[in-house]
């Protein structure tokens, strides 16, 4: 079955929402609604939509103001907006289109008009997304061509990282694809963080798979234990951060140096209660603070020998609740604002990202 379109209707008059849903009722549509701008903002923090229908005249945050906020939010700025209004004048229309609306529909609704405009803009939005995916694919293909011009040393460095990652996956007790999902989550959080350069994000993406490389030197009876670790076993498990230093210490290559930092620090806590050194705050490298969130998110949402998989929502709440203690509060706010980005990574099929 094809994926359903997600529509959000925002109107301070509930009857208008009911009428719109009644007219648009279609097995291909899922509806959400809000009675004011404030409610809509909260919904938009946690869910992605294919089309937004906004009433213009609302108390508090009106439709124009809400649309401006949406257009300034990177994760949802491309979502098409249709304004719903009983008042149609040239100034209002010009203002709406200048903000970024794709259309206007007048109230009371004419069923044929409303259904036609909604269907047309959903189709256009789908075509735009397909074109964007095609462009990304083309860019990746161009990137592949560029990669052919890398030096043998650079290519060998990447290959070694992924070979080490495969060894770690098979021998460390982690679930399949864990290291690659952590790398993908880290890459997205690094990109959204806002201060890292594109080069930094690429280094983070390539180094993150080695975050638990030290576990290949941990006793297998501990790695594969089905139940909880006792105190002595946990102390031995914690040594994997130091083992990583031994494994990676001799390389001065940028990616391996980044991996060494991440592997050593990603169990440090923002409040200083982590290990191995008990460092705190921004003393912990930004790469390590990012991977710490990615590692816990993926571990919680996938089955392990000692636990069942958690839902994304339960895992996200657990992580958000550790804001300022285990995790960097600024990164948690970014994570919280873009939950759908990370949910998509977690809930994708078995294909791994490299």
Beta strands, then each sheet from edge to edge (+ up, - down):
strand 1: 5-10
strand 2: 29-34
strand 3: 51-55
strand 4: 80-85
strand 5: 103-106
sheet 1: 2+ 1+ 3+ 4+ 5+
end
